[in-house]
Amino acid sequence: MPEFSVALSDAVDPLVLALDVGSTGSRGGLYDATGRPVRRMRHKVPHAFATAADGTSVIDPDAVLAEVDEILTVLTPPAVRGRVAGVALDTFASSLVGVDGGGRPVTPCFTYADARCTDQVTDLRAEVDELAVQQRTGTRLHSSYLPARLRWLRETDPGAFTRATRWLSLGEYLYLRLLGTTAVGTSTAAWTGMLDRRTGTWDAPMLEVAGLRADQLSPVHDPDRPLTGVESHWPVLAGAAWFPVIADGFAANVGAGGTDATTAVVSAATSGAMRLLVPGTPEHVPTGLWCYRVDAGRTLMGGAVNDVGRALSWLDETVRVEAVDRAAVLAADPDPATPTVLPYLTGERSTGWAAGARALLADVTAATTAPALYRATLEGVALSYGRVAAQLAQVAGPPQRIVAGGRVTQDLPAWLQVLADVLGAPVRPVTIKRSTLRGTALIALASLAPDVPRAAVPLGPASNPVPQRAGYYTARARRYGALYDAVIPPS
């Protein structure tokens, strides 16, 4: 945004080069010490996951490597020589690449949305105490975490499993190939489902479940501990600190201003989440949530929604919505004749952890129109966030404010009214783009420029809940819950 960005000539040193590898592309940008993006110093390369009906969701790690190499080259012109003090990277969480002894991939990069290990999730739930695992690692057993995925790979492709001498997140792989060394940030390690959330070390019981040794994984670094022995081939970055890869959810919260337990952050992009950054280590984790250690003193607690922007894409491709006035449909008063949708196109994470769940369209009649189905799907997405919010309130109470960011909130701002009505609380949009990328820069700046005041993230006007709609959404949440209990197998 012009009112928030800064010209290179006016940028406050030191600068940070931030990288974000997301579901739809790789992005990079320069940020100054106040956390403002530097104008005309950003670059994006789009990509897409390769998917199939069997639950496949993968991406070529070397294709992403080429994207990041391109971004680094574009963003390191001679004009910034001597000004970039750090490089920071976030990626979509729960990624996995197996590499051989030479650091070359022997598997594709499996993404969080790859659901082919649902049978292994079921098997593990019969073998271990899942709730004890959750209290220890902060994660349930699910297809988006690595224990079940590694077991699935060991059972279905033992050759690849055996050839892999190390197992890396996508970000670690990128660093290994770009720099010759790597490490895993605490938040990225937490998203594997194999990190002890109290000690910040790899959890021995879950390593055994996954069939790994600790030496097959990278050392865990808190975000203020850069990699050592780094030599990159970009002369402009000589002397810059390279910070360990972090999870995009951690970056998204920080970039949107959710830096403590008073502010809940709703992220709504291809997938989504609702999160709180809380101090210390919560004693107990509600069954429907995850609880990720992000550094020695903070924990990110919340729940994830697999299908947000993905649900919109499905509507655009499948339903006749080209003539629908989307904003008007979402701004209208609720209609009891609206169908109920459980929007699990790629399975459910929070709050039920039903990896094999599929979408359900209920209460559809011959009179149901495309606008009604559109509204129903977006209500279903908002109700999914509402289920997360209810469990977060058990831990931290109602937040003092809720902010929302991500592509969906910017492309479809009228949906924030539906979300506010579901949550029964005001929701303010983050009005800058690439808030996740900004968060990645801010986390690095906490070490590089701790005394420089940060620019406040710009927020738009609040969408306030309409009191007269509370009864409708209470009833809609009950209907959602009843359908869920009837058709989704218990986890």
ZAFIVEX-218767 format. One line per field, with one value per residue (C-alpha): x, y, z; residue in one letter. Coordinates in steps of 0.5 Angstrom, whole numbers, plus 500, padded with zeros to 3 digits. Each point is the difference from the previous one (the first is absolute). Layout:
x <- X_...
y <- Y_...
z <- Z_...
type <- A_...
END
This chain:
x <- 500_503_498_504_506_506_505_507_503_496_500_503_506_501_496_497_499_494_498_493_498_493_495_499_507_507_500_506_501_504_498_503_502_493_496_498_501_505_496_502_504_495_500_495_500_493_500_495_499_500_493_496_494_504_502_506_503_507_505_507_505_505_495_499_507_501_494_504_506_497_497_507_503_495_500_507_502_506_496_499_507_502_493_497_502_496_496_494_495_494_496_493_501_500_504_504_506_505_507_506_507_501_494_496_493_497_493_496_498_494_495_496_494_502_495_503_502_493_500_507_497_494_506_504_493_500_507_501_497_498_498_506_504_496_502_507_501_494_498_495_501_498_502_503_505_506_500_494_503_507_496_496_506_504_494_499_507_505_505_500_499_506_504_499_505_497_493_499_495_499_504_505_501_501_505_504_500_501_505_503_498_493_496_493_496_497_493_501_502_494_496_503_496_507_502_499_497_503_507_501_503_498_495_503_493_498_507_499_493_502_506_505_507_501_506_496_497_503_502_494_502_496_498_506_505_502_504_508_505_495_503_495_502_497_505_495_498_507_500_493_497_495_495_497_494_493_493_496_494_505_502_493_498_506_499_493_502_498_506_496_494_496_499_498_502_495_504_496_504_500_499_499_501_498_506_502_508_500_506_503_497_493_499_494_498_493_499_498_506_507_505_507_506_503_506_502_495_494_495_495_493_494_497_501_494_503_495_499_502_500_493_499_504_495_494_503_502_494_493_497_502_503_493_500_501_505_500_493_498_505_498_492_497_500_495_497_499_508_503_505_507_506_506_504_503_507_498_500_505_497_496_498_507_496_505_495_494_497_496_492_495_493_493_501_493_498_499_507_504_507_500_497_505_506_497_500_507_503_495_503_507_499_496_507_504_494_502_507_498_496_506_505_495_501_507_501_493_497_505_500_501_499_504_500_504_502_497_493_499_503_496_494_499_493_501_503_493_498_506_498_493_503_505_495_506_503_505_505_503_508_500_507_502_505_499_504_506_500_499_506_504_498_502_507_500_499_507_503_497_497_500_497_492_496_495_493_496_494_493_494_493_497_494_496_495_493_496_494_504_502_495_500_508_499_495_504_506_496_497_508_502_494_502_507_498_496_505_507_503_503_507
y <- 500_507_503_494_499_504_502_497_506_501_493_500_495_494_497_493_496_495_494_497_493_499_496_504_503_502_507_505_507_505_503_506_500_503_494_504_496_504_502_497_494_494_494_494_494_496_493_495_493_494_496_494_497_495_506_501_507_501_505_499_503_502_504_504_500_504_504_503_500_505_504_501_502_505_503_501_506_504_505_496_498_501_501_493_497_494_495_497_494_497_495_496_496_492_499_494_498_494_501_496_500_506_504_498_499_492_502_506_505_498_506_500_499_493_495_493_498_500_493_501_505_495_495_504_502_493_499_507_504_506_505_498_502_506_503_498_502_505_496_495_494_502_500_507_498_496_493_497_503_497_493_500_502_494_495_503_501_497_501_508_499_497_504_506_501_507_503_507_505_504_506_496_497_507_502_493_501_508_500_493_500_500_501_499_506_498_501_496_495_500_500_493_497_497_506_500_506_501_499_502_493_494_496_493_496_503_499_493_500_503_496_505_501_508_500_500_506_507_504_504_508_505_506_504_495_501_494_500_499_503_502_502_501_507_505_506_495_499_500_500_495_495_498_493_498_502_498_504_500_503_506_501_502_504_504_501_503_494_500_498_497_506_500_494_499_497_498_499_498_493_497_504_500_504_501_503_501_499_500_494_493_499_494_497_500_499_494_504_505_499_504_501_502_506_502_499_505_500_495_501_496_500_496_499_500_496_503_508_502_493_500_507_497_494_504_504_494_495_505_505_506_504_505_500_506_497_506_501_493_500_507_498_498_492_496_493_497_500_493_498_498_497_502_495_499_498_497_503_502_504_499_493_497_496_499_496_505_503_505_500_504_499_503_501_500_501_508_501_505_501_506_496_495_505_503_493_498_507_499_493_503_505_495_496_506_500_493_502_507_496_496_505_504_494_502_507_503_504_504_508_501_495_502_497_499_496_500_498_506_505_497_499_505_499_493_503_502_493_498_506_497_493_502_505_505_506_498_505_498_501_505_498_494_495_501_493_502_506_496_496_506_503_494_500_508_498_498_504_507_499_507_503_502_496_503_498_495_504_497_502_501_495_495_500_495_501_498_498_494_497_495_498_499_496_495_500_498_494_498_499_497_495_498_500_495_496_499_501_494_501_502
z <- 500_498_507_504_495_500_494_500_501_507_502_507_501_501_494_501_493_502_496_501_496_500_497_494_499_503_501_503_502_503_507_504_507_502_496_494_493_496_493_494_504_500_495_499_496_500_501_502_503_496_503_498_503_504_505_496_502_498_497_496_505_495_496_507_500_493_502_507_496_495_506_503_494_498_507_501_495_501_503_507_501_507_502_501_507_500_495_503_497_502_496_501_506_500_494_499_495_501_497_499_503_494_502_494_501_499_502_497_505_504_502_506_496_497_504_497_507_503_501_504_504_502_502_504_504_502_502_504_505_495_506_503_494_499_507_499_493_499_494_499_495_493_493_500_505_499_504_496_493_502_501_494_496_503_499_493_497_504_495_501_507_501_495_504_505_502_501_499_499_494_503_502_494_496_505_499_493_500_506_501_507_503_507_502_503_507_497_494_504_504_494_499_506_502_505_507_501_507_499_493_498_495_504_500_501_493_497_501_498_493_499_501_504_502_496_494_502_500_506_503_501_503_495_503_499_492_496_501_495_494_493_495_493_500_502_502_506_502_508_500_506_497_505_501_496_504_499_496_505_505_495_498_508_501_493_502_507_504_504_507_503_499_492_497_492_495_494_494_493_497_507_506_508_506_505_506_502_507_505_503_499_502_505_496_492_499_495_494_500_498_505_496_504_496_504_508_502_496_497_494_502_495_495_492_495_494_495_499_494_497_502_496_494_500_500_494_496_502_501_495_504_495_500_508_503_506_504_500_502_506_502_500_506_501_497_504_493_499_500_505_497_504_496_500_493_502_507_507_505_506_503_499_496_495_495_496_500_494_498_502_497_504_499_493_496_493_502_502_496_498_505_505_499_500_507_503_498_503_506_501_500_505_505_499_503_505_503_501_503_505_502_500_505_505_501_499_501_494_497_500_493_494_493_494_494_494_492_502_505_494_494_504_506_500_503_506_502_500_504_505_501_501_505_504_500_496_494_497_494_499_494_497_496_501_508_501_496_504_507_497_500_507_503_497_502_507_500_495_502_507_502_494_500_496_495_502_496_496_502_496_503_505_498_506_501_499_507_496_496_507_500_493_501_506_497_494_504_503_494_497_507_499_493_502_505_495_494_502_503_507_501
type <- M_P_E_F_S_V_A_L_S_D_A_V_D_P_L_V_L_A_L_D_V_G_S_T_G_S_R_G_G_L_Y_D_A_T_G_R_P_V_R_R_M_R_H_K_V_P_H_A_F_A_T_A_A_D_G_T_S_V_I_D_P_D_A_V_L_A_E_V_D_E_I_L_T_V_L_T_P_P_A_V_R_G_R_V_A_G_V_A_L_D_T_F_A_S_S_L_V_G_V_D_G_G_G_R_P_V_T_P_C_F_T_Y_A_D_A_R_C_T_D_Q_V_T_D_L_R_A_E_V_D_E_L_A_V_Q_Q_R_T_G_T_R_L_H_S_S_Y_L_P_A_R_L_R_W_L_R_E_T_D_P_G_A_F_T_R_A_T_R_W_L_S_L_G_E_Y_L_Y_L_R_L_L_G_T_T_A_V_G_T_S_T_A_A_W_T_G_M_L_D_R_R_T_G_T_W_D_A_P_M_L_E_V_A_G_L_R_A_D_Q_L_S_P_V_H_D_P_D_R_P_L_T_G_V_E_S_H_W_P_V_L_A_G_A_A_W_F_P_V_I_A_D_G_F_A_A_N_V_G_A_G_G_T_D_A_T_T_A_V_V_S_A_A_T_S_G_A_M_R_L_L_V_P_G_T_P_E_H_V_P_T_G_L_W_C_Y_R_V_D_A_G_R_T_L_M_G_G_A_V_N_D_V_G_R_A_L_S_W_L_D_E_T_V_R_V_E_A_V_D_R_A_A_V_L_A_A_D_P_D_P_A_T_P_T_V_L_P_Y_L_T_G_E_R_S_T_G_W_A_A_G_A_R_A_L_L_A_D_V_T_A_A_T_T_A_P_A_L_Y_R_A_T_L_E_G_V_A_L_S_Y_G_R_V_A_A_Q_L_A_Q_V_A_G_P_P_Q_R_I_V_A_G_G_R_V_T_Q_D_L_P_A_W_L_Q_V_L_A_D_V_L_G_A_P_V_R_P_V_T_I_K_R_S_T_L_R_G_T_A_L_I_A_L_A_S_L_A_P_D_V_P_R_A_A_V_P_L_G_P_A_S_N_P_V_P_Q_R_A_G_Y_Y_T_A_R_A_R_R_Y_G_A_L_Y_D_A_V_I_P_P_S
END
